[in-house]
Structures are given as structure tokens and as C-alpha cells.
Amino acid sequence: MKSIGFRCWKDKFSYVILEGTQESPSIISENHLTLPKGSNRAEQLAWFRKEILELMDTNNIDIAIFKETEIISRTKEPQRGELEGILQEAIFSHPKPTTIEGKIKKQLHSSTTARKAKYLGELLDLPIFDGLSKTKYEEACIAAISALPKQ
């Protein structure tokens, strides 16, 4: 099974593609991209959608999970919500049927082998994640891990 995890901000996004199991995942690809500066919002959203479709076209993704904006933060980050909406639409409308889900921290925890939600970061203690920036990739990695079978 191949999963992709996303974390969106208002002006950038990270993704991590994994395969394997939660106990022994393998990184296929990862990237942290910034939306084009100097473009209006519609152009940025169109660019973002194109990037997502290209990821779907070039990788045989089975499931996509994104770290959803926590309920308390939704009014503070409406532009992040725009990216999360485009992400869902792009994956849903892609010719390859792919599950797409947004999960808040508590839901990510219940889908993993982490002891408690506050220990989700421990999932990244595996050596394969050593070179990834925690601030850029942690939530995308956890989202991707949560989609893999536990064993």
C-alpha cells in the first residue's frame, strides 16, 4: 500500500509518500513547496491543484491523508482551508479512485501505534525520517503513517 500525507499552510504545503507498514515504512518521496509569489490567489490555487494532480499521475497512491486544521483554528486560517478544499477535490476527481481524508490530531493518534496524541512525534524516531525537517514534515509524515497498516 502506498500512502501520501499532506500538511497545508496558507501559502505552502508539504507532502510525504510512504509505503510499507507503520512499523517499517519506506519513504518514496517528499517535498515542501511554496505557492508562486506574485500571483493572485486564483492562480496560486490553480497551481496547487496542478501540483496535486501531477503527484497523483506520477505515483500510484492508494490513500491520501491530510492534517486537517483543528476546529479551534479554522477561523484563524481560512486560506489554509482553501488549500485543503482544493486538495480534496483534486484527489477525488482524479481518474484513479483514491481515498482522501482530513484528520485532526486526535484522529491521527487513533489511527497509529502512538501511545497518546501528544506522543505522535515518536513515530518519527525511525531512522528513515532522520533527514527531514520536523517543522516542515512532521504532520505530513504522521498523516502518511496513519494510512498504512499497523503491521
N, C-alpha and C positions, 0 to 999 in steps of 0.2 A: 504494500500500500504506500502511496506517495501523498504526503500532505503539504499544504502551504499555510504558513501563519503570517498574518499581517498586523502591523501597528500603524495607524494613520495619525498624523498631526494635521494642523490646518494647511500647512504648506510643504509637507514632505511625507514620505512613508517608507517603511522597512518591510521586507519580506524574507522569509526563510523557508526553503523547501527541504523536507526531510523524507526519508523512507526508513523502514525497519519497524522497530517496536520502541516503546517508551524506555525500556531497559537498555536497548542498544540501537539508538538511532544513528543514521548516517546523514551528513549534510550533503545535499545535491547542489544547492545554490543559495546565495543570499545577496542582498543588496539594500542600500539605503539611498533613496533618490529624493531630490528636491524638485518641486514643481517649477516650471520655467518662470524665471523672474522677468518682469517687464511685459508679461502677458496679462490680459484681463482674466477674470475668474472663469468665464465660459471656456476660454482657450486652455486654461490650466486643467479644468475638469475633463475636457475632451482629450488632452494629452494623457492624463491619468488613466482614463478609460482605455485608450490605445495601448498603454503600457501593460495594463492588466490582461487585455485580450492577447497581447503578444506572449506574455508569460503562459497563458493557458494554451496557446497554439504550440509553443515550443517545449512544453513539459506535459507529461501525461498525469495530470493532477487528479486524484480521486476525491479529495475533500479539502475545503478551504475554511479556515477559522480565523476570525479577526478579533483582536482585543477591543471589545466594544467600549464606548465611552460610558463610564459609571453614571448611574442615574443622577447623582448629585451634581455632576459636571456638565450635563447636557446643555443647560442654558448658557454656560460659560464658553463653550467651544462649538458653536453652530457650524463653523466651517469644517471642523473635523467630521461632523455628521454628514456633511455633503460628500466628502470622500468615501465614508463608509457606505452611503447610499449608492454611489456610482460603482463601488466595488461589488456590492451585492448584485446590482443589475447586470454588470458586465459578466460576472461569473454565471449568473442564472441564465442569461441569454446566449452564452457560448454553446456551440453545437455539441460539445461533449457534456453530457449530463454530469454535473458536479455538485455535491452538497456544499452549501455555503451557510455558515452560522456565525453570529456575533456572540461573544461570551464575555461577561464581566468577570472580575477576579474570582468571585466565589464559584461561579460555574466552571471556570478553568480548573480550579482546585478539585472539584468533584469528578473531573474527567481525567485526573492524573494520579500518580502514585505519591504525590507530595503529602507530608504529614498534616499540614494545615495550610490554609491560603497564604498565611504570612511566610511560609517556607517554600513557596513556589520557585523562588530563585535557586534553591538547592538542586533543582532539576538540571541546572546549567553547570553543575560541578563536573560533568563528564568532560574528559579531555578534548573531545571534538569541538566543544564550544570555547576553548581557551582563547582563541584569537579574535573573538567577536566582542565589540564594544557593548557593555551592559546597557548604557543609556540608549543606544540605537537599536539593539536587537533583542533584549531580554523578553519583552512581551510578545514579539513575533515568534521567537523560539518556543516560548511556553505555549502559545496558541497552536503552533505546528505539532509540538509534542502531544498536546491534549487530543489530537485527532488520530494519533497512532494507537494500535492495540497495545495494551499494557504489557503483554508478554509475547 
